Amino acid sequence: MRHIPDVATRHMILQVLAWMWAVAFSTAVGSYTYFAAYLIGHIVLVGAAAITVATYTVATYKPAVFRSLGRGKHGEHE
């Protein structure tokens, strides 16, 4: 900047650069904040889908796992 002879022009350019960097950093921080929220939300959704698939798979191939969860003794209905 020292090579620009007019002090007012030099000051204006520094103001524009400062504004540009403020916008760049605030955009980056905002993006990171929202990205974290979206990431957590997607992890929860993918986890719920994985648990659902695992439950249906176990119910298909090993239904005895769920017998102790039923009513009565050993899952037998009264």
PDB file of N, CA, C and O in Angstrom:
ATOM      1  N   MET A   1       0.816  -1.193   0.000  1.00  0.00           N
ATOM      2  CA  MET A   1       0.000   0.000   0.000  1.00  0.00           C
ATOM      3  C   MET A   1       0.862   1.260   0.000  1.00  0.00           C
ATOM      4  O   MET A   1       0.416   2.318  -0.444  1.00  0.00           O
ATOM      5  N   ARG A   2       2.057   1.153   0.481  1.00  0.00           N
ATOM      6  CA  ARG A   2       2.908   2.350   0.587  1.00  0.00           C
ATOM      7  C   ARG A   2       3.244   2.941  -0.780  1.00  0.00           C
ATOM      8  O   ARG A   2       3.675   4.091  -0.865  1.00  0.00           O
ATOM      9  N   HIS A   3       3.054   2.173  -1.842  1.00  0.00           N
ATOM     10  CA  HIS A   3       3.366   2.661  -3.184  1.00  0.00           C
ATOM     11  C   HIS A   3       2.227   3.492  -3.784  1.00  0.00           C
ATOM     12  O   HIS A   3       2.406   4.137  -4.817  1.00  0.00           O
ATOM     13  N   ILE A   4       1.071   3.477  -3.145  1.00  0.00           N
ATOM     14  CA  ILE A   4      -0.041   4.317  -3.603  1.00  0.00           C
ATOM     15  C   ILE A   4       0.181   5.705  -3.009  1.00  0.00           C
ATOM     16  O   ILE A   4       0.221   5.859  -1.789  1.00  0.00           O
ATOM     17  N   PRO A   5       0.324   6.713  -3.865  1.00  0.00           N
ATOM     18  CA  PRO A   5       0.691   8.041  -3.357  1.00  0.00           C
ATOM     19  C   PRO A   5      -0.416   8.747  -2.575  1.00  0.00           C
ATOM     20  O   PRO A   5      -0.115   9.477  -1.630  1.00  0.00           O
ATOM     21  N   ASP A   6      -1.675   8.556  -2.931  1.00  0.00           N
ATOM     22  CA  ASP A   6      -2.765   9.284  -2.283  1.00  0.00           C
ATOM     23  C   ASP A   6      -3.192   8.551  -1.008  1.00  0.00           C
ATOM     24  O   ASP A   6      -3.571   7.381  -1.054  1.00  0.00           O
ATOM     25  N   VAL A   7      -3.129   9.238   0.112  1.00  0.00           N
ATOM     26  CA  VAL A   7      -3.464   8.637   1.398  1.00  0.00           C
ATOM     27  C   VAL A   7      -4.941   8.248   1.468  1.00  0.00           C
ATOM     28  O   VAL A   7      -5.279   7.214   2.043  1.00  0.00           O
ATOM     29  N   ALA A   8      -5.818   9.061   0.890  1.00  0.00           N
ATOM     30  CA  ALA A   8      -7.253   8.766   0.906  1.00  0.00           C
ATOM     31  C   ALA A   8      -7.547   7.492   0.116  1.00  0.00           C
ATOM     32  O   ALA A   8      -8.361   6.676   0.550  1.00  0.00           O
ATOM     33  N   THR A   9      -6.904   7.309  -1.026  1.00  0.00           N
ATOM     34  CA  THR A   9      -7.087   6.101  -1.827  1.00  0.00           C
ATOM     35  C   THR A   9      -6.565   4.889  -1.066  1.00  0.00           C
ATOM     36  O   THR A   9      -7.208   3.839  -1.040  1.00  0.00           O
ATOM     37  N   ARG A  10      -5.413   5.036  -0.456  1.00  0.00           N
ATOM     38  CA  ARG A  10      -4.821   3.961   0.340  1.00  0.00           C
ATOM     39  C   ARG A  10      -5.777   3.552   1.467  1.00  0.00           C
ATOM     40  O   ARG A  10      -5.997   2.367   1.714  1.00  0.00           O
ATOM     41  N   HIS A  11      -6.330   4.546   2.133  1.00  0.00           N
ATOM     42  CA  HIS A  11      -7.271   4.280   3.228  1.00  0.00           C
ATOM     43  C   HIS A  11      -8.524   3.568   2.714  1.00  0.00           C
ATOM     44  O   HIS A  11      -9.001   2.622   3.340  1.00  0.00           O
ATOM     45  N   MET A  12      -9.056   4.021   1.577  1.00  0.00           N
ATOM     46  CA  MET A  12     -10.251   3.404   1.002  1.00  0.00           C
ATOM     47  C   MET A  12      -9.998   1.944   0.643  1.00  0.00           C
ATOM     48  O   MET A  12     -10.843   1.086   0.903  1.00  0.00           O
ATOM     49  N   ILE A  13      -8.859   1.659   0.055  1.00  0.00           N
ATOM     50  CA  ILE A  13      -8.529   0.279  -0.320  1.00  0.00           C
ATOM     51  C   ILE A  13      -8.410  -0.594   0.931  1.00  0.00           C
ATOM     52  O   ILE A  13      -8.888  -1.729   0.931  1.00  0.00           O
ATOM     53  N   LEU A  14      -7.787  -0.093   1.984  1.00  0.00           N
ATOM     54  CA  LEU A  14      -7.671  -0.846   3.226  1.00  0.00           C
ATOM     55  C   LEU A  14      -9.047  -1.088   3.861  1.00  0.00           C
ATOM     56  O   LEU A  14      -9.286  -2.152   4.431  1.00  0.00           O
ATOM     57  N   GLN A  15      -9.944  -0.112   3.764  1.00  0.00           N
ATOM     58  CA  GLN A  15     -11.298  -0.288   4.285  1.00  0.00           C
ATOM     59  C   GLN A  15     -12.043  -1.389   3.520  1.00  0.00           C
ATOM     60  O   GLN A  15     -12.718  -2.226   4.119  1.00  0.00           O
ATOM     61  N   VAL A  16     -11.909  -1.374   2.198  1.00  0.00           N
ATOM     62  CA  VAL A  16     -12.568  -2.395   1.371  1.00  0.00           C
ATOM     63  C   VAL A  16     -11.998  -3.781   1.682  1.00  0.00           C
ATOM     64  O   VAL A  16     -12.748  -4.750   1.791  1.00  0.00           O
ATOM     65  N   LEU A  17     -10.682  -3.876   1.825  1.00  0.00           N
ATOM     66  CA  LEU A  17     -10.071  -5.162   2.165  1.00  0.00           C
ATOM     67  C   LEU A  17     -10.518  -5.644   3.548  1.00  0.00           C
ATOM     68  O   LEU A  17     -10.778  -6.832   3.737  1.00  0.00           O
ATOM     69  N   ALA A  18     -10.608  -4.738   4.501  1.00  0.00           N
ATOM     70  CA  ALA A  18     -11.066  -5.104   5.840  1.00  0.00           C
ATOM     71  C   ALA A  18     -12.501  -5.607   5.798  1.00  0.00           C
ATOM     72  O   ALA A  18     -12.831  -6.606   6.436  1.00  0.00           O
ATOM     73  N   TRP A  19     -13.350  -4.921   5.050  1.00  0.00           N
ATOM     74  CA  TRP A  19     -14.740  -5.345   4.892  1.00  0.00           C
ATOM     75  C   TRP A  19     -14.811  -6.720   4.238  1.00  0.00           C
ATOM     76  O   TRP A  19     -15.586  -7.575   4.666  1.00  0.00           O
ATOM     77  N   MET A  20     -14.002  -6.933   3.201  1.00  0.00           N
ATOM     78  CA  MET A  20     -13.989  -8.215   2.502  1.00  0.00           C
ATOM     79  C   MET A  20     -13.608  -9.349   3.465  1.00  0.00           C
ATOM     80  O   MET A  20     -14.246 -10.401   3.459  1.00  0.00           O
ATOM     81  N   TRP A  21     -12.582  -9.144   4.283  1.00  0.00           N
ATOM     82  CA  TRP A  21     -12.154 -10.184   5.211  1.00  0.00           C
ATOM     83  C   TRP A  21     -13.177 -10.416   6.315  1.00  0.00           C
ATOM     84  O   TRP A  21     -13.355 -11.550   6.759  1.00  0.00           O
ATOM     85  N   ALA A  22     -13.843  -9.378   6.757  1.00  0.00           N
ATOM     86  CA  ALA A  22     -14.891  -9.539   7.771  1.00  0.00           C
ATOM     87  C   ALA A  22     -16.037 -10.392   7.229  1.00  0.00           C
ATOM     88  O   ALA A  22     -16.542 -11.279   7.918  1.00  0.00           O
ATOM     89  N   VAL A  23     -16.436 -10.117   5.998  1.00  0.00           N
ATOM     90  CA  VAL A  23     -17.499 -10.909   5.365  1.00  0.00           C
ATOM     91  C   VAL A  23     -17.035 -12.353   5.166  1.00  0.00           C
ATOM     92  O   VAL A  23     -17.790 -13.290   5.424  1.00  0.00           O
ATOM     93  N   ALA A  24     -15.802 -12.530   4.711  1.00  0.00           N
ATOM     94  CA  ALA A  24     -15.287 -13.882   4.466  1.00  0.00           C
ATOM     95  C   ALA A  24     -15.261 -14.710   5.750  1.00  0.00           C
ATOM     96  O   ALA A  24     -15.696 -15.861   5.754  1.00  0.00           O
ATOM     97  N   PHE A  25     -14.754 -14.128   6.838  1.00  0.00           N
ATOM     98  CA  PHE A  25     -14.683 -14.870   8.090  1.00  0.00           C
ATOM     99  C   PHE A  25     -16.060 -15.130   8.688  1.00  0.00           C
ATOM    100  O   PHE A  25     -16.310 -16.219   9.205  1.00  0.00           O
ATOM    101  N   SER A  26     -16.946 -14.158   8.628  1.00  0.00           N
ATOM    102  CA  SER A  26     -18.281 -14.373   9.188  1.00  0.00           C
ATOM    103  C   SER A  26     -19.047 -15.418   8.380  1.00  0.00           C
ATOM    104  O   SER A  26     -19.801 -16.205   8.951  1.00  0.00           O
ATOM    105  N   THR A  27     -18.867 -15.436   7.079  1.00  0.00           N
ATOM    106  CA  THR A  27     -19.495 -16.460   6.244  1.00  0.00           C
ATOM    107  C   THR A  27     -18.934 -17.840   6.582  1.00  0.00           C
ATOM    108  O   THR A  27     -19.684 -18.810   6.688  1.00  0.00           O
ATOM    109  N   ALA A  28     -17.626 -17.923   6.750  1.00  0.00           N
ATOM    110  CA  ALA A  28     -17.005 -19.204   7.076  1.00  0.00           C
ATOM    111  C   ALA A  28     -17.484 -19.721   8.430  1.00  0.00           C
ATOM    112  O   ALA A  28     -17.850 -20.890   8.550  1.00  0.00           O
ATOM    113  N   VAL A  29     -17.485 -18.867   9.444  1.00  0.00           N
ATOM    114  CA  VAL A  29     -17.918 -19.292  10.780  1.00  0.00           C
ATOM    115  C   VAL A  29     -19.390 -19.683  10.759  1.00  0.00           C
ATOM    116  O   VAL A  29     -19.772 -20.679  11.373  1.00  0.00           O
ATOM    117  N   GLY A  30     -20.214 -18.920  10.066  1.00  0.00           N
ATOM    118  CA  GLY A  30     -21.630 -19.268   9.948  1.00  0.00           C
ATOM    119  C   GLY A  30     -21.838 -20.591   9.246  1.00  0.00           C
ATOM    120  O   GLY A  30     -22.694 -21.384   9.637  1.00  0.00           O
ATOM    121  N   SER A  31     -21.058 -20.829   8.213  1.00  0.00           N
ATOM    122  CA  SER A  31     -21.176 -22.091   7.488  1.00  0.00           C
ATOM    123  C   SER A  31     -20.768 -23.261   8.370  1.00  0.00           C
ATOM    124  O   SER A  31     -21.412 -24.310   8.351  1.00  0.00           O
ATOM    125  N   TYR A  32     -19.699 -23.087   9.145  1.00  0.00           N
ATOM    126  CA  TYR A  32     -19.254 -24.165  10.028  1.00  0.00           C
ATOM    127  C   TYR A  32     -20.302 -24.456  11.090  1.00  0.00           C
ATOM    128  O   TYR A  32     -20.531 -25.615  11.436  1.00  0.00           O
ATOM    129  N   THR A  33     -20.936 -23.417  11.608  1.00  0.00           N
ATOM    130  CA  THR A  33     -21.957 -23.601  12.638  1.00  0.00           C
ATOM    131  C   THR A  33     -23.143 -24.371  12.085  1.00  0.00           C
ATOM    132  O   THR A  33     -23.590 -25.340  12.699  1.00  0.00           O
ATOM    133  N   TYR A  34     -23.657 -23.959  10.943  1.00  0.00           N
ATOM    134  CA  TYR A  34     -24.788 -24.662  10.352  1.00  0.00           C
ATOM    135  C   TYR A  34     -24.387 -26.042   9.877  1.00  0.00           C
ATOM    136  O   TYR A  34     -25.191 -26.973   9.938  1.00  0.00           O
ATOM    137  N   PHE A  35     -23.168 -26.192   9.408  1.00  0.00           N
ATOM    138  CA  PHE A  35     -22.698 -27.509   8.969  1.00  0.00           C
ATOM    139  C   PHE A  35     -22.715 -28.496  10.121  1.00  0.00           C
ATOM    140  O   PHE A  35     -23.098 -29.652   9.943  1.00  0.00           O
ATOM    141  N   ALA A  36     -22.301 -28.049  11.308  1.00  0.00           N
ATOM    142  CA  ALA A  36     -22.309 -28.934  12.470  1.00  0.00           C
ATOM    143  C   ALA A  36     -23.732 -29.388  12.801  1.00  0.00           C
ATOM    144  O   ALA A  36     -23.955 -30.561  13.099  1.00  0.00           O
ATOM    145  N   ALA A  37     -24.689 -28.470  12.749  1.00  0.00           N
ATOM    146  CA  ALA A  37     -26.083 -28.821  13.031  1.00  0.00           C
ATOM    147  C   ALA A  37     -26.608 -29.802  11.990  1.00  0.00           C
ATOM    148  O   ALA A  37     -27.269 -30.779  12.341  1.00  0.00           O
ATOM    149  N   TYR A  38     -26.322 -29.554  10.714  1.00  0.00           N
ATOM    150  CA  TYR A  38     -26.759 -30.469   9.663  1.00  0.00           C
ATOM    151  C   TYR A  38     -26.080 -31.824   9.801  1.00  0.00           C
ATOM    152  O   TYR A  38     -26.706 -32.860   9.580  1.00  0.00           O
ATOM    153  N   LEU A  39     -24.816 -31.819  10.162  1.00  0.00           N
ATOM    154  CA  LEU A  39     -24.078 -33.070  10.323  1.00  0.00           C
ATOM    155  C   LEU A  39     -24.684 -33.908  11.441  1.00  0.00           C
ATOM    156  O   LEU A  39     -24.886 -35.110  11.271  1.00  0.00           O
ATOM    157  N   ILE A  40     -24.972 -33.294  12.571  1.00  0.00           N
ATOM    158  CA  ILE A  40     -25.578 -34.025  13.683  1.00  0.00           C
ATOM    159  C   ILE A  40     -26.955 -34.556  13.288  1.00  0.00           C
ATOM    160  O   ILE A  40     -27.291 -35.699  13.597  1.00  0.00           O
ATOM    161  N   GLY A  41     -27.739 -33.744  12.617  1.00  0.00           N
ATOM    162  CA  GLY A  41     -29.060 -34.189  12.163  1.00  0.00           C
ATOM    163  C   GLY A  41     -28.976 -35.369  11.215  1.00  0.00           C
ATOM    164  O   GLY A  41     -29.753 -36.317  11.328  1.00  0.00           O
ATOM    165  N   HIS A  42     -28.044 -35.320  10.286  1.00  0.00           N
ATOM    166  CA  HIS A  42     -27.899 -36.428   9.346  1.00  0.00           C
ATOM    167  C   HIS A  42     -27.382 -37.686  10.038  1.00  0.00           C
ATOM    168  O   HIS A  42     -27.791 -38.792   9.685  1.00  0.00           O
ATOM    169  N   ILE A  43     -26.503 -37.538  11.004  1.00  0.00           N
ATOM    170  CA  ILE A  43     -26.017 -38.707  11.743  1.00  0.00           C
ATOM    171  C   ILE A  43     -27.175 -39.376  12.489  1.00  0.00           C
ATOM    172  O   ILE A  43     -27.269 -40.603  12.524  1.00  0.00           O
ATOM    173  N   VAL A  44     -28.049 -38.571  13.079  1.00  0.00           N
ATOM    174  CA  VAL A  44     -29.206 -39.125  13.789  1.00  0.00           C
ATOM    175  C   VAL A  44     -30.126 -39.863  12.812  1.00  0.00           C
ATOM    176  O   VAL A  44     -30.587 -40.964  13.111  1.00  0.00           O
ATOM    177  N   LEU A  45     -30.394 -39.270  11.660  1.00  0.00           N
ATOM    178  CA  LEU A  45     -31.273 -39.917  10.681  1.00  0.00           C
ATOM    179  C   LEU A  45     -30.670 -41.216  10.137  1.00  0.00           C
ATOM    180  O   LEU A  45     -31.368 -42.224  10.026  1.00  0.00           O
ATOM    181  N   VAL A  46     -29.395 -41.195   9.803  1.00  0.00           N
ATOM    182  CA  VAL A  46     -28.740 -42.399   9.286  1.00  0.00           C
ATOM    183  C   VAL A  46     -28.688 -43.465  10.377  1.00  0.00           C
ATOM    184  O   VAL A  46     -28.882 -44.648  10.095  1.00  0.00           O
ATOM    185  N   GLY A  47     -28.428 -43.060  11.612  1.00  0.00           N
ATOM    186  CA  GLY A  47     -28.418 -44.008  12.724  1.00  0.00           C
ATOM    187  C   GLY A  47     -29.783 -44.648  12.930  1.00  0.00           C
ATOM    188  O   GLY A  47     -29.872 -45.856  13.149  1.00  0.00           O
ATOM    189  N   ALA A  48     -30.842 -43.855  12.862  1.00  0.00           N
ATOM    190  CA  ALA A  48     -32.198 -44.394  13.007  1.00  0.00           C
ATOM    191  C   ALA A  48     -32.511 -45.384  11.888  1.00  0.00           C
ATOM    192  O   ALA A  48     -33.113 -46.428  12.139  1.00  0.00           O
ATOM    193  N   ALA A  49     -32.113 -45.074  10.678  1.00  0.00           N
ATOM    194  CA  ALA A  49     -32.331 -45.989   9.550  1.00  0.00           C
ATOM    195  C   ALA A  49     -31.548 -47.285   9.752  1.00  0.00           C
ATOM    196  O   ALA A  49     -32.067 -48.367   9.478  1.00  0.00           O
ATOM    197  N   ALA A  50     -30.311 -47.187  10.227  1.00  0.00           N
ATOM    198  CA  ALA A  50     -29.496 -48.378  10.449  1.00  0.00           C
ATOM    199  C   ALA A  50     -30.094 -49.251  11.546  1.00  0.00           C
ATOM    200  O   ALA A  50     -30.108 -50.475  11.416  1.00  0.00           O
ATOM    201  N   ILE A  51     -30.588 -48.646  12.620  1.00  0.00           N
ATOM    202  CA  ILE A  51     -31.215 -49.422  13.692  1.00  0.00           C
ATOM    203  C   ILE A  51     -32.475 -50.112  13.196  1.00  0.00           C
ATOM    204  O   ILE A  51     -32.745 -51.257  13.560  1.00  0.00           O
ATOM    205  N   THR A  52     -33.249 -49.417  12.365  1.00  0.00           N
ATOM    206  CA  THR A  52     -34.467 -50.016  11.815  1.00  0.00           C
ATOM    207  C   THR A  52     -34.141 -51.211  10.929  1.00  0.00           C
ATOM    208  O   THR A  52     -34.779 -52.257  11.045  1.00  0.00           O
ATOM    209  N   VAL A  53     -33.163 -51.071  10.051  1.00  0.00           N
ATOM    210  CA  VAL A  53     -32.766 -52.178   9.177  1.00  0.00           C
ATOM    211  C   VAL A  53     -32.244 -53.345  10.005  1.00  0.00           C
ATOM    212  O   VAL A  53     -32.576 -54.499   9.733  1.00  0.00           O
ATOM    213  N   ALA A  54     -31.425 -53.049  11.018  1.00  0.00           N
ATOM    214  CA  ALA A  54     -30.891 -54.108  11.874  1.00  0.00           C
ATOM    215  C   ALA A  54     -32.009 -54.834  12.608  1.00  0.00           C
ATOM    216  O   ALA A  54     -31.969 -56.058  12.735  1.00  0.00           O
ATOM    217  N   THR A  55     -33.011 -54.094  13.094  1.00  0.00           N
ATOM    218  CA  THR A  55     -34.131 -54.712  13.805  1.00  0.00           C
ATOM    219  C   THR A  55     -34.918 -55.642  12.889  1.00  0.00           C
ATOM    220  O   THR A  55     -35.246 -56.762  13.280  1.00  0.00           O
ATOM    221  N   TYR A  56     -35.222 -55.194  11.684  1.00  0.00           N
ATOM    222  CA  TYR A  56     -35.951 -56.045  10.739  1.00  0.00           C
ATOM    223  C   TYR A  56     -35.122 -57.266  10.333  1.00  0.00           C
ATOM    224  O   TYR A  56     -35.670 -58.354  10.158  1.00  0.00           O
ATOM    225  N   THR A  57     -33.822 -57.094  10.184  1.00  0.00           N
ATOM    226  CA  THR A  57     -32.961 -58.215   9.811  1.00  0.00           C
ATOM    227  C   THR A  57     -32.912 -59.257  10.925  1.00  0.00           C
ATOM    228  O   THR A  57     -33.015 -60.455  10.660  1.00  0.00           O
ATOM    229  N   VAL A  58     -32.757 -58.809  12.161  1.00  0.00           N
ATOM    230  CA  VAL A  58     -32.738 -59.746  13.291  1.00  0.00           C
ATOM    231  C   VAL A  58     -34.100 -60.424  13.425  1.00  0.00           C
ATOM    232  O   VAL A  58     -34.166 -61.623  13.694  1.00  0.00           O
ATOM    233  N   ALA A  59     -35.180 -59.680  13.243  1.00  0.00           N
ATOM    234  CA  ALA A  59     -36.518 -60.268  13.334  1.00  0.00           C
ATOM    235  C   ALA A  59     -36.733 -61.333  12.270  1.00  0.00           C
ATOM    236  O   ALA A  59     -37.457 -62.302  12.500  1.00  0.00           O
ATOM    237  N   THR A  60     -36.107 -61.162  11.102  1.00  0.00           N
ATOM    238  CA  THR A  60     -36.262 -62.131  10.026  1.00  0.00           C
ATOM    239  C   THR A  60     -35.456 -63.400  10.274  1.00  0.00           C
ATOM    240  O   THR A  60     -35.961 -64.509  10.106  1.00  0.00           O
ATOM    241  N   TYR A  61     -34.201 -63.228  10.675  1.00  0.00           N
ATOM    242  CA  TYR A  61     -33.301 -64.377  10.772  1.00  0.00           C
ATOM    243  C   TYR A  61     -33.178 -64.970  12.175  1.00  0.00           C
ATOM    244  O   TYR A  61     -32.850 -66.149  12.304  1.00  0.00           O
ATOM    245  N   LYS A  62     -33.426 -64.205  13.211  1.00  0.00           N
ATOM    246  CA  LYS A  62     -33.322 -64.682  14.595  1.00  0.00           C
ATOM    247  C   LYS A  62     -34.480 -64.147  15.431  1.00  0.00           C
ATOM    248  O   LYS A  62     -34.258 -63.352  16.345  1.00  0.00           O
ATOM    249  N   PRO A  63     -35.702 -64.563  15.138  1.00  0.00           N
ATOM    250  CA  PRO A  63     -36.849 -64.021  15.875  1.00  0.00           C
ATOM    251  C   PRO A  63     -36.841 -64.390  17.357  1.00  0.00           C
ATOM    252  O   PRO A  63     -37.517 -63.739  18.153  1.00  0.00           O
ATOM    253  N   ALA A  64     -36.086 -65.423  17.743  1.00  0.00           N
ATOM    254  CA  ALA A  64     -36.035 -65.826  19.149  1.00  0.00           C
ATOM    255  C   ALA A  64     -35.450 -64.727  20.036  1.00  0.00           C
ATOM    256  O   ALA A  64     -35.694 -64.720  21.243  1.00  0.00           O
ATOM    257  N   VAL A  65     -34.700 -63.823  19.474  1.00  0.00           N
ATOM    258  CA  VAL A  65     -34.126 -62.728  20.249  1.00  0.00           C
ATOM    259  C   VAL A  65     -35.224 -61.882  20.896  1.00  0.00           C
ATOM    260  O   VAL A  65     -35.018 -61.311  21.967  1.00  0.00           O
ATOM    261  N   PHE A  66     -36.374 -61.803  20.257  1.00  0.00           N
ATOM    262  CA  PHE A  66     -37.450 -60.940  20.732  1.00  0.00           C
ATOM    263  C   PHE A  66     -38.469 -61.665  21.612  1.00  0.00           C
ATOM    264  O   PHE A  66     -39.430 -61.040  22.059  1.00  0.00           O
ATOM    265  N   ARG A  67     -38.291 -62.960  21.875  1.00  0.00           N
ATOM    266  CA  ARG A  67     -39.271 -63.702  22.679  1.00  0.00           C
ATOM    267  C   ARG A  67     -39.371 -63.182  24.101  1.00  0.00           C
ATOM    268  O   ARG A  67     -40.460 -63.163  24.675  1.00  0.00           O
ATOM    269  N   SER A  68     -38.267 -62.764  24.673  1.00  0.00           N
ATOM    270  CA  SER A  68     -38.302 -62.306  26.069  1.00  0.00           C
ATOM    271  C   SER A  68     -38.982 -60.946  26.208  1.00  0.00           C
ATOM    272  O   SER A  68     -39.237 -60.498  27.326  1.00  0.00           O
ATOM    273  N   LEU A  69     -39.272 -60.295  25.106  1.00  0.00           N
ATOM    274  CA  LEU A  69     -39.919 -58.983  25.166  1.00  0.00           C
ATOM    275  C   LEU A  69     -41.437 -59.070  25.148  1.00  0.00           C
ATOM    276  O   LEU A  69     -42.116 -58.069  25.375  1.00  0.00           O
ATOM    277  N   GLY A  70     -41.980 -60.258  24.879  1.00  0.00           N
ATOM    278  CA  GLY A  70     -43.430 -60.419  24.778  1.00  0.00           C
ATOM    279  C   GLY A  70     -44.092 -60.504  26.132  1.00  0.00           C
ATOM    280  O   GLY A  70     -43.432 -60.419  27.168  1.00  0.00           O
ATOM    281  N   ARG A  71     -45.418 -60.673  26.116  1.00  0.00           N
ATOM    282  CA  ARG A  71     -46.184 -60.810  27.352  1.00  0.00           C
ATOM    283  C   ARG A  71     -46.050 -62.228  27.886  1.00  0.00           C
ATOM    284  O   ARG A  71     -45.798 -63.170  27.135  1.00  0.00           O
ATOM    285  N   GLY A  72     -46.219 -62.361  29.162  1.00  0.00           N
ATOM    286  CA  GLY A  72     -46.224 -63.684  29.776  1.00  0.00           C
ATOM    287  C   GLY A  72     -44.832 -64.288  29.865  1.00  0.00           C
ATOM    288  O   GLY A  72     -43.817 -63.631  29.632  1.00  0.00           O
ATOM    289  N   LYS A  73     -44.832 -65.577  30.215  1.00  0.00           N
ATOM    290  CA  LYS A  73     -43.579 -66.287  30.407  1.00  0.00           C
ATOM    291  C   LYS A  73     -42.992 -66.687  29.056  1.00  0.00           C
ATOM    292  O   LYS A  73     -43.657 -67.344  28.255  1.00  0.00           O
ATOM    293  N   HIS A  74     -41.756 -66.291  28.808  1.00  0.00           N
ATOM    294  CA  HIS A  74     -41.022 -66.602  27.585  1.00  0.00           C
ATOM    295  C   HIS A  74     -41.756 -66.156  26.326  1.00  0.00           C
ATOM    296  O   HIS A  74     -41.605 -66.766  25.267  1.00  0.00           O
ATOM    297  N   GLY A  75     -42.532 -65.119  26.435  1.00  0.00           N
ATOM    298  CA  GLY A  75     -43.183 -64.550  25.268  1.00  0.00           C
ATOM    299  C   GLY A  75     -44.463 -65.255  24.870  1.00  0.00           C
ATOM    300  O   GLY A  75     -45.056 -64.930  23.842  1.00  0.00           O
ATOM    301  N   GLU A  76     -44.902 -66.229  25.683  1.00  0.00           N
ATOM    302  CA  GLU A  76     -46.147 -66.913  25.356  1.00  0.00           C
ATOM    303  C   GLU A  76     -47.325 -66.084  25.793  1.00  0.00           C
ATOM    304  O   GLU A  76     -47.303 -65.477  26.864  1.00  0.00           O
ATOM    305  N   HIS A  77     -48.357 -66.054  24.970  1.00  0.00           N
ATOM    306  CA  HIS A  77     -49.543 -65.253  25.299  1.00  0.00           C
ATOM    307  C   HIS A  77     -50.470 -66.073  26.178  1.00  0.00           C
ATOM    308  O   HIS A  77     -50.591 -67.287  26.016  1.00  0.00           O
ATOM    309  N   GLU A  78     -51.118 -65.398  27.103  1.00  0.00           N
ATOM    310  CA  GLU A  78     -52.031 -66.085  28.023  1.00  0.00           C
ATOM    311  C   GLU A  78     -53.378 -66.299  27.411  1.00  0.00           C
ATOM    312  O   GLU A  78     -54.264 -66.863  28.052  1.00  0.00           O
TER     313      GLU A  78
END
